[in-house]
Amino acid sequence: MKYYKSYMDRQEISPAVHENLLNLKPSKGRARPWVKYGALAACAALIIGVGVWRLALTPAPVTDPPQSAGQFASDYEPLPGEKDVVEPGDCFVVDSPVESGKLMFPMIPGINYQDITDRSQTSADMSRVYLPGSFMADLTKEDIQTIFWGSEGKPEAVHPKTEQGDLPWMLFWDGYTLRGRALYDGQGQLMELTIWGEKDKADFELELRVGALPFACCIDRDRGDVISEFNGVEVAGWSQVYDRDGDGRDDYICGSEFMTKNDIGVRFVNRNGLMRAEYEQDGNMDLGGAQTFNALFVRQALTGDGGLYLDHLAVNENIPAWREEEFAALTQARQEADFAPYLPTSEPKGYDEFYGRLSYQEGRSNSLFVRWSRVGAYDDVEVAVYRDGTYSYNLVSPGQPEAYDLRLYPIPWCDSVPEEYRETVDRPAFKAEDMSLAIVEARGREHDTGGMTYSFDVLHLDGTVVSYRCDGMTAEQVWEMVEVTL
C-alpha cells in the first residue's frame, strides 16, 4: 500500500486539464459515466501488475442504433440464415446505471499486449468449412444479457456501488450498439457465437465457443503469443497499429484469447477506444485506450467462478429441415426434378472428373452445383443453380455493353473499368430471354493456363438463377450448354 500511496502522491496534472475538469458539465439528460470517470482518472492512476492505467478526455456522444447496414463483402457468400442487412430489431444500445457517480473505480489486469503490427498474419490460410445443416440464429437482448449475468439474471443492487445497467458496467460498453448471432450444427447444438459492438470509431468482436478456443479463418504461425495470467487463467494478448479502414488515420487494435474457468473459449478483438489511457507508463494514449478496453473485458470474463454463461444457448430446437447430397455423375444430378431443366444435358468433352452437390435448408437455401475438371490443365466447368430466391445477382441489359463486355476493358480492371460498372463487369446477370451467343462471346477472356474462360449468370422467368464459369471451352460450346436450358 505504501508504494501505491507514494505513486499517487507524485501524480500531477497541468493547469489547463485542471481547469477543464472543474468546468465539466453534464450533457442534456443524465450524465454519462465516462465524464465522471475521466475526471477521476485524470487525477489518479492505478498500478496493477505491469500495467499503468490513466484515463484522459471524454468520449464522443452515443450514437443511435443503425437502421440498416450492409455487413458482408461483395464476394462473400452468406451462410444459411445470415443476412446482409442489420435491422433495428437485431441490435440494442447498451445503457449503463442511472446514477453512474456511485460506481467504484475498476482495477485493470496487467495483460501483455505484444505488438505484432509488423508480423505476417496470413501464414497459412484455412477457410471455414461449415457442417451440413448448420444454421445461424440471431441473439436477442435477453440472450446477450444472460451470457454476462447468468441464469439468475441481473443482481440486485444491495450496495450503491454495485448498481448495474443492461450489462455489467465494468465492461465499459455503455452506448455501444450490440448484435449477435449463434452458429448451430444440423442437430441444433451450439458450435460458436459472435457478438459485435460499435460506437463511433470504436468497435469490437467477441467470439465464444464451449470447450475450445473459437474457430479461426487462418492459422497465424508468426504471432508468437506471450502469455499473461489473471485470476489463475492464462491469457494471450496482442496489439496492432495501422490504418485498417483506409481513412488516413491509424487504428489501434487489441486482441486476447483464453479459456474461462467454466471451459468457454474466448477471442475478444477491439479497434480503437472511446477513452484515452496510459496502459503502460509513457505509452501511447490511444493504444492504451484500446488495451484498457480489452483488459476490462478480460477482467469481467475471468472474475468469479466463470464470468460467462452459455447454457441457455446450448441447444436450439428450431432446426430448419435440411438435406445435403453428393452426386457421382450428371445423370444422378438430373434426377432432381426441380433442377434438371437448368442443368446441361450432356458432359462437356475432354473433362475427366465430375463433382455434384445438392444443398437444401428450409426457408434459407436450395441450390445444386456441378463441376467438371480437366486433370493437369487446371480447367473447370462449373454450373450452379439457385432456386431459393436469396442469390444476389447484378442484372444488366444487352444494350449496355459497357456494363458487361470484357473486350472493352484491358487488364488490370481496377484501372480500366469505371467504378459504376465494376460489379456488373465482374459478374453480370442476364434475363434468359436476352441470352445469345454474342453475349457469351462478350464474356470471354484469356485464361491463366491458356485458352478462354467465360463467366455470367442467367435469370429465368420463375426466379431461378444459374451461374456459369467455364474454362477451356469455346464461346460456341458454352452457348450450346446454355441454350438447351432456355
C-alpha positions as semicolon CSV with decimal commas, in nm:
position;residue;x (nm);y (nm);z (nm)
1;M;0,000;0,000;0,000
2;K;0,290;0,238;0,073
3;Y;0,408;0,206;-0,291
4;Y;0,062;0,290;-0,414
5;K;0,045;0,595;-0,184
6;S;0,391;0,706;-0,293
7;Y;0,291;0,678;-0,659
8;M;-0,033;0,870;-0,606
9;D;0,150;1,146;-0,420
10;R;0,367;1,203;-0,730
11;Q;0,079;1,247;-0,975
12;E;0,028;1,591;-1,125
13;I;-0,192;1,739;-1,395
14;S;-0,146;2,055;-1,596
15;P;-0,338;2,375;-1,503
16;A;-0,528;2,350;-1,833
17;V;-0,650;1,999;-1,761
18;H;-0,739;2,100;-1,404
19;E;-0,943;2,393;-1,536
20;N;-1,127;2,163;-1,781
21;L;-1,209;1,920;-1,502
22;L;-1,354;2,196;-1,287
23;N;-1,569;2,316;-1,576
24;L;-1,710;1,977;-1,675
25;K;-2,084;1,993;-1,721
26;P;-2,321;1,703;-1,779
27;S;-2,487;1,677;-2,117
28;K;-2,862;1,704;-2,154
29;G;-3,040;1,427;-1,968
30;R;-2,845;1,204;-1,734
31;A;-2,470;1,242;-1,706
32;R;-2,267;0,983;-1,891
33;P;-2,040;0,773;-1,665
34;W;-1,741;0,847;-1,888
35;V;-1,736;1,214;-1,782
36;K;-1,701;1,129;-1,415
37;Y;-1,450;0,850;-1,475
38;G;-1,246;1,084;-1,692
39;A;-1,235;1,345;-1,416
40;L;-1,140;1,088;-1,154
41;A;-0,879;0,914;-1,362
42;A;-0,710;1,233;-1,478
43;C;-0,631;1,295;-1,112
44;A;-0,523;0,939;-1,034
45;A;-0,361;0,629;-1,178
46;L;-0,361;0,267;-1,068
47;I;-0,063;0,036;-1,092
48;I;-0,191;-0,320;-1,144
49;G;0,085;-0,573;-1,205
50;V;0,284;-0,443;-1,502
51;G;0,013;-0,205;-1,619
52;V;-0,024;0,165;-1,555
53;W;-0,370;0,294;-1,636
54;R;-0,473;0,657;-1,672
55;L;-0,779;0,799;-1,846
56;A;-0,796;1,133;-2,019
57;L;-1,052;1,340;-2,207
58;T;-1,415;1,238;-2,264
59;P;-1,564;1,017;-2,532
60;A;-1,776;1,107;-2,830
61;P;-2,154;1,112;-2,775
62;V;-2,363;0,797;-2,800
63;T;-2,488;0,717;-3,149
64;D;-2,829;0,582;-3,240
65;P;-2,860;0,217;-3,347
66;P;-2,822;0,166;-3,722
67;Q;-3,144;0,143;-3,920
68;S;-2,987;-0,080;-4,181
69;A;-2,631;-0,157;-4,274
70;G;-2,453;-0,398;-4,503
71;Q;-2,200;-0,619;-4,329
72;F;-2,075;-0,862;-4,593
73;A;-1,809;-0,808;-4,858
74;S;-1,937;-0,814;-5,217
75;D;-1,774;-1,153;-5,285
76;Y;-1,888;-1,320;-4,961
77;E;-2,149;-1,595;-4,984
78;P;-2,357;-1,585;-4,662
79;L;-2,412;-1,895;-4,455
80;P;-2,777;-2,008;-4,446
81;G;-2,960;-1,780;-4,206
82;E;-2,718;-1,491;-4,240
83;K;-2,843;-1,167;-4,389
84;D;-2,658;-0,868;-4,522
85;V;-2,877;-0,604;-4,359
86;V;-2,891;-0,538;-3,987
87;E;-3,243;-0,439;-3,886
88;P;-3,320;-0,228;-3,576
89;G;-3,474;-0,529;-3,401
90;D;-3,148;-0,723;-3,433
91;C;-2,950;-0,490;-3,207
92;F;-2,971;-0,274;-2,895
93;V;-2,779;0,010;-2,737
94;V;-2,622;-0,070;-2,401
95;D;-2,749;0,151;-2,119
96;S;-2,544;0,195;-1,802
97;P;-2,668;0,270;-1,448
98;V;-2,866;0,589;-1,399
99;E;-2,656;0,716;-1,110
100;S;-2,316;0,642;-1,253
101;G;-2,139;0,856;-0,995
102;K;-2,195;0,585;-0,736
103;L;-1,986;0,329;-0,921
104;M;-1,649;0,226;-0,789
105;F;-1,328;0,268;-0,988
106;P;-1,226;-0,056;-1,166
107;M;-0,895;-0,236;-1,126
108;I;-0,729;-0,321;-1,458
109;P;-0,547;-0,651;-1,526
110;G;-0,189;-0,627;-1,647
111;I;-0,206;-0,811;-1,982
112;N;0,095;-0,817;-2,215
113;Y;-0,046;-0,690;-2,546
114;Q;0,259;-0,764;-2,761
115;D;0,296;-0,556;-3,077
116;I;0,254;-0,773;-3,388
117;T;0,199;-0,489;-3,635
118;D;0,499;-0,585;-3,849
119;R;0,442;-0,960;-3,843
120;S;0,269;-1,164;-4,110
121;Q;-0,090;-1,250;-4,023
122;T;-0,163;-1,492;-4,306
123;S;0,099;-1,762;-4,277
124;A;-0,142;-2,036;-4,374
125;D;-0,494;-1,965;-4,488
126;M;-0,765;-2,206;-4,377
127;S;-1,119;-2,144;-4,495
128;R;-1,402;-2,232;-4,261
129;V;-1,595;-2,542;-4,355
130;Y;-1,946;-2,548;-4,214
131;L;-2,112;-2,875;-4,121
132;P;-2,411;-2,986;-4,331
133;G;-2,731;-2,840;-4,190
134;S;-2,556;-2,576;-3,980
135;F;-2,755;-2,256;-3,937
136;M;-2,744;-1,914;-3,777
137;A;-2,980;-1,769;-3,515
138;D;-2,992;-1,404;-3,409
139;L;-2,934;-1,333;-3,041
140;T;-3,188;-1,124;-2,851
141;K;-3,102;-0,859;-2,595
142;E;-3,204;-1,106;-2,323
143;D;-2,976;-1,373;-2,474
144;I;-2,676;-1,139;-2,455
145;Q;-2,762;-1,020;-2,106
146;T;-2,782;-1,380;-1,981
147;I;-2,432;-1,451;-2,117
148;F;-2,297;-1,197;-1,868
149;W;-2,550;-1,219;-1,583
150;G;-2,607;-1,596;-1,585
151;S;-2,934;-1,781;-1,533
152;E;-3,019;-1,584;-1,219
153;G;-3,027;-1,258;-1,412
154;K;-2,900;-0,914;-1,314
155;P;-2,806;-0,895;-0,944
156;E;-2,992;-0,667;-0,709
157;A;-2,806;-0,351;-0,612
158;V;-2,754;-0,429;-0,244
159;H;-2,494;-0,153;-0,231
160;P;-2,493;0,176;-0,427
161;K;-2,157;0,090;-0,586
162;T;-2,284;-0,238;-0,730
163;E;-2,571;-0,080;-0,923
164;Q;-2,584;-0,220;-1,277
165;G;-2,735;-0,132;-1,615
166;D;-2,816;-0,353;-1,916
167;L;-2,479;-0,527;-1,877
168;P;-2,205;-0,525;-1,612
169;W;-2,091;-0,165;-1,605
170;M;-1,724;-0,260;-1,575
171;L;-1,729;-0,373;-1,937
172;F;-1,748;-0,002;-2,024
173;W;-1,984;-0,089;-2,313
174;D;-2,220;0,199;-2,238
175;G;-2,360;0,343;-2,563
176;Y;-2,230;0,059;-2,781
177;T;-2,475;-0,087;-3,030
178;L;-2,467;-0,466;-2,993
179;R;-2,588;-0,751;-3,210
180;G;-2,508;-1,119;-3,201
181;R;-2,554;-1,449;-3,382
182;A;-2,512;-1,810;-3,279
183;L;-2,397;-2,088;-3,512
184;Y;-2,562;-2,430;-3,463
185;D;-2,495;-2,765;-3,627
186;G;-2,761;-2,968;-3,807
187;Q;-2,874;-3,119;-3,476
188;G;-2,921;-2,780;-3,309
189;Q;-2,606;-2,798;-3,093
190;L;-2,424;-2,470;-3,035
191;M;-2,096;-2,452;-3,225
192;E;-1,995;-2,089;-3,173
193;L;-2,147;-1,746;-3,117
194;T;-2,033;-1,395;-3,201
195;I;-2,127;-1,057;-3,055
196;W;-2,041;-0,737;-3,238
197;G;-2,031;-0,391;-3,081
198;E;-1,994;-0,049;-3,242
199;K;-1,979;0,309;-3,121
200;D;-1,842;0,588;-3,339
201;K;-1,486;0,493;-3,444
202;A;-1,464;0,210;-3,191
203;D;-1,587;-0,145;-3,244
204;F;-1,526;-0,498;-3,120
205;E;-1,594;-0,863;-3,199
206;L;-1,641;-1,124;-2,926
207;E;-1,633;-1,493;-3,022
208;L;-1,727;-1,768;-2,775
209;R;-1,711;-2,146;-2,806
210;V;-1,774;-2,419;-2,550
211;G;-1,480;-2,646;-2,475
212;A;-1,221;-2,492;-2,709
213;L;-1,095;-2,163;-2,847
214;P;-1,317;-2,014;-3,121
215;F;-1,264;-2,124;-3,479
216;A;-1,011;-1,931;-3,688
217;C;-1,024;-1,837;-4,056
218;C;-0,646;-1,860;-4,076
219;I;-0,360;-2,012;-3,883
220;D;-0,118;-1,749;-3,758
221;R;0,214;-1,920;-3,701
222;D;0,405;-1,597;-3,655
223;R;0,208;-1,437;-3,373
224;G;0,430;-1,592;-3,107
225;D;0,190;-1,546;-2,816
226;V;0,324;-1,402;-2,493
227;I;0,113;-1,541;-2,211
228;S;-0,005;-1,332;-1,917
229;E;-0,200;-1,459;-1,620
230;F;-0,507;-1,316;-1,448
231;N;-0,700;-1,487;-1,168
232;G;-0,516;-1,812;-1,240
233;V;-0,602;-1,814;-1,612
234;E;-0,351;-1,783;-1,896
235;V;-0,429;-1,502;-2,141
236;A;-0,265;-1,445;-2,480
237;G;-0,268;-1,079;-2,585
238;W;-0,158;-0,886;-2,892
239;S;-0,193;-0,541;-3,049
240;Q;-0,153;-0,372;-3,387
241;V;-0,135;-0,012;-3,503
242;Y;-0,212;0,060;-3,870
243;D;-0,473;0,224;-4,090
244;R;-0,717;-0,066;-4,118
245;D;-1,006;0,118;-4,285
246;G;-0,803;0,338;-4,522
247;D;-0,919;0,673;-4,381
248;G;-0,565;0,806;-4,339
249;R;-0,561;0,763;-3,960
250;D;-0,407;0,485;-3,755
251;D;-0,636;0,230;-3,593
252;Y;-0,543;0,078;-3,258
253;I;-0,633;-0,291;-3,242
254;C;-0,607;-0,522;-2,942
255;G;-0,690;-0,890;-2,909
256;S;-0,693;-1,155;-2,639
257;E;-0,763;-1,528;-2,624
258;F;-0,820;-1,751;-2,322
259;M;-1,028;-2,030;-2,171
260;T;-1,257;-1,934;-1,883
261;K;-1,273;-2,141;-1,566
262;N;-1,603;-2,292;-1,683
263;D;-1,443;-2,409;-2,010
264;I;-1,560;-2,141;-2,253
265;G;-1,310;-2,041;-2,522
266;V;-1,289;-1,666;-2,581
267;R;-1,147;-1,442;-2,851
268;F;-1,202;-1,067;-2,800
269;V;-1,070;-0,817;-3,055
270;N;-1,144;-0,445;-3,037
271;R;-1,049;-0,148;-3,250
272;N;-0,981;0,194;-3,101
273;G;-1,134;0,314;-2,777
274;L;-1,364;0,589;-2,662
275;M;-1,117;0,674;-2,389
276;R;-0,751;0,762;-2,399
277;A;-0,547;0,576;-2,143
278;E;-0,187;0,513;-2,043
279;Y;-0,191;0,136;-2,006
280;E;0,186;0,125;-1,976
281;Q;0,395;0,403;-1,831
282;D;0,495;0,654;-2,101
283;G;0,282;0,458;-2,351
284;N;0,072;0,573;-2,644
285;M;-0,254;0,710;-2,500
286;D;-0,470;0,598;-2,797
287;L;-0,325;0,247;-2,799
288;G;-0,354;0,243;-2,422
289;G;-0,725;0,318;-2,450
290;A;-0,775;0,014;-2,673
291;Q;-0,563;-0,201;-2,440
292;T;-0,760;-0,083;-2,138
293;F;-1,093;-0,161;-2,307
294;N;-0,971;-0,512;-2,387
295;A;-0,834;-0,569;-2,038
296;L;-1,163;-0,458;-1,881
297;F;-1,339;-0,736;-2,071
298;V;-1,075;-0,991;-1,964
299;R;-1,133;-0,883;-1,605
300;Q;-1,509;-0,925;-1,631
301;A;-1,489;-1,263;-1,808
302;L;-1,247;-1,407;-1,553
303;T;-1,399;-1,266;-1,236
304;G;-1,577;-1,514;-1,010
305;D;-1,636;-1,881;-1,087
306;G;-1,689;-1,843;-1,460
307;G;-1,775;-1,494;-1,574
308;L;-1,959;-1,609;-1,888
309;Y;-2,267;-1,833;-1,925
310;L;-2,385;-2,017;-2,238
311;D;-2,616;-2,289;-2,109
312;H;-2,928;-2,104;-2,227
313;L;-2,799;-2,114;-2,587
314;A;-2,650;-2,465;-2,586
315;V;-2,938;-2,622;-2,781
316;N;-3,168;-2,471;-3,046
317;E;-3,476;-2,685;-3,109
318;N;-3,592;-2,475;-3,406
319;I;-3,389;-2,674;-3,659
320;P;-3,477;-2,597;-4,021
321;A;-3,524;-2,903;-4,241
322;W;-3,213;-2,966;-4,447
323;R;-3,065;-3,204;-4,698
324;E;-2,713;-3,245;-4,834
325;E;-2,634;-3,492;-5,110
326;E;-2,343;-3,553;-5,345
327;F;-2,359;-3,695;-5,698
328;A;-2,106;-3,906;-5,884
329;A;-2,240;-3,828;-6,233
330;L;-2,454;-3,577;-6,419
331;T;-2,725;-3,838;-6,471
332;Q;-2,771;-3,859;-6,093
333;A;-2,793;-3,482;-6,056
334;R;-3,053;-3,466;-6,331
335;Q;-3,279;-3,695;-6,126
336;E;-3,360;-3,387;-5,916
337;A;-3,674;-3,271;-6,098
338;D;-3,662;-2,912;-5,971
339;F;-3,312;-2,863;-6,109
340;A;-3,298;-3,081;-6,421
341;P;-3,433;-2,814;-6,663
342;Y;-3,143;-2,583;-6,576
343;L;-2,858;-2,836;-6,597
344;P;-2,653;-2,931;-6,904
345;T;-2,794;-3,231;-7,087
346;S;-2,453;-3,385;-7,156
347;E;-2,100;-3,389;-7,021
348;P;-1,854;-3,138;-7,173
349;K;-1,593;-3,320;-7,380
350;G;-1,237;-3,356;-7,255
351;Y;-1,306;-3,323;-6,881
352;D;-1,204;-3,609;-6,652
353;E;-1,358;-3,555;-6,310
354;F;-1,713;-3,478;-6,200
355;Y;-1,847;-3,347;-5,872
356;G;-2,206;-3,260;-5,783
357;R;-2,374;-3,142;-5,464
358;L;-2,728;-3,055;-5,356
359;S;-2,770;-2,813;-5,062
360;Y;-3,114;-2,753;-4,917
361;Q;-3,223;-2,582;-4,598
362;E;-3,585;-2,491;-4,537
363;G;-3,655;-2,125;-4,599
364;R;-3,288;-2,045;-4,647
365;S;-3,123;-2,220;-4,938
366;N;-3,198;-2,458;-5,224
367;S;-2,914;-2,500;-5,471
368;L;-2,742;-2,761;-5,685
369;F;-2,382;-2,735;-5,801
370;V;-2,198;-2,941;-6,065
371;R;-1,835;-2,921;-6,174
372;W;-1,619;-3,091;-6,434
373;S;-1,239;-3,071;-6,403
374;R;-0,963;-3,140;-6,653
375;V;-0,681;-3,312;-6,468
376;G;-0,345;-3,140;-6,510
377;A;-0,486;-2,844;-6,705
378;Y;-0,646;-2,651;-6,416
379;D;-0,962;-2,605;-6,622
380;D;-1,307;-2,629;-6,461
381;V;-1,661;-2,606;-6,590
382;E;-1,899;-2,504;-6,312
383;V;-2,276;-2,466;-6,316
384;A;-2,465;-2,363;-6,000
385;V;-2,846;-2,348;-5,990
386;Y;-3,011;-2,136;-5,718
387;R;-3,382;-2,180;-5,651
388;D;-3,404;-2,019;-5,307
389;G;-3,456;-1,660;-5,419
390;T;-3,170;-1,537;-5,198
391;Y;-2,886;-1,546;-5,451
392;S;-2,756;-1,197;-5,521
393;Y;-2,709;-1,105;-5,887
394;N;-2,630;-0,795;-6,096
395;L;-2,887;-0,771;-6,375
396;V;-2,776;-0,588;-6,691
397;S;-2,926;-0,508;-7,028
398;P;-2,770;-0,642;-7,352
399;G;-2,797;-0,289;-7,490
400;Q;-2,543;-0,161;-7,238
401;P;-2,217;-0,337;-7,334
402;E;-2,008;-0,109;-7,111
403;A;-2,169;-0,286;-6,814
404;Y;-2,052;-0,637;-6,910
405;D;-1,837;-0,663;-7,226
406;L;-1,489;-0,770;-7,116
407;R;-1,345;-0,689;-7,456
408;L;-1,380;-0,319;-7,372
409;Y;-1,151;-0,333;-7,072
410;P;-0,782;-0,433;-7,059
411;I;-0,630;-0,597;-6,753
412;P;-0,596;-0,476;-6,479
413;W;-0,966;-0,400;-6,444
414;C;-0,904;-0,184;-6,138
415;D;-0,751;0,072;-6,374
416;S;-0,974;0,033;-6,680
417;V;-1,328;-0,041;-6,551
418;P;-1,529;0,264;-6,432
419;E;-1,633;0,230;-6,069
420;E;-2,004;0,223;-6,150
421;Y;-1,956;-0,089;-6,365
422;R;-1,713;-0,290;-6,155
423;E;-1,970;-0,524;-6,003
424;T;-2,151;-0,591;-6,330
425;V;-1,831;-0,634;-6,532
426;D;-1,708;-0,880;-6,271
427;R;-2,030;-1,084;-6,250
428;P;-2,325;-0,977;-6,471
429;A;-2,665;-1,145;-6,488
430;F;-2,886;-1,156;-6,800
431;K;-3,251;-1,243;-6,839
432;A;-3,296;-1,583;-7,003
433;E;-3,482;-1,429;-7,295
434;D;-3,190;-1,191;-7,361
435;M;-2,921;-1,459;-7,379
436;S;-2,734;-1,514;-7,706
437;L;-2,406;-1,632;-7,847
438;A;-2,299;-1,266;-7,876
439;I;-2,337;-1,218;-7,501
440;V;-2,132;-1,529;-7,430
441;E;-1,859;-1,401;-7,662
442;A;-1,858;-1,068;-7,476
443;R;-1,791;-1,252;-7,152
444;G;-1,477;-1,430;-7,272
445;R;-1,125;-1,353;-7,156
446;E;-0,792;-1,532;-7,166
447;H;-0,747;-1,796;-6,900
448;D;-0,431;-1,804;-6,686
449;T;-0,340;-2,150;-6,813
450;G;-0,425;-2,084;-7,177
451;G;-0,747;-2,085;-7,376
452;M;-1,054;-1,883;-7,277
453;T;-1,277;-1,859;-6,971
454;Y;-1,637;-1,734;-6,950
455;S;-1,847;-1,627;-6,650
456;F;-2,202;-1,491;-6,616
457;D;-2,540;-1,553;-6,452
458;V;-2,877;-1,622;-6,615
459;L;-3,206;-1,519;-6,455
460;H;-3,503;-1,736;-6,555
461;L;-3,870;-1,633;-6,553
462;D;-3,950;-1,829;-6,234
463;G;-3,671;-1,652;-6,042
464;T;-3,419;-1,935;-6,070
465;V;-3,063;-1,811;-6,124
466;V;-2,800;-2,023;-6,299
467;S;-2,437;-1,923;-6,257
468;Y;-2,176;-2,033;-6,515
469;R;-1,795;-2,039;-6,506
470;C;-1,639;-2,228;-6,794
471;D;-1,264;-2,269;-6,854
472;G;-1,105;-2,414;-7,165
473;M;-1,417;-2,402;-7,384
474;T;-1,508;-2,201;-7,692
475;A;-1,793;-1,950;-7,690
476;E;-1,991;-2,185;-7,917
477;Q;-1,951;-2,475;-7,673
478;V;-2,062;-2,262;-7,380
479;W;-2,365;-2,131;-7,575
480;E;-2,466;-2,484;-7,668
481;M;-2,466;-2,578;-7,300
482;V;-2,673;-2,272;-7,204
483;E;-2,916;-2,273;-7,496
484;V;-3,077;-2,607;-7,409
485;T;-3,185;-2,466;-7,070
486;L;-3,365;-2,169;-7,225
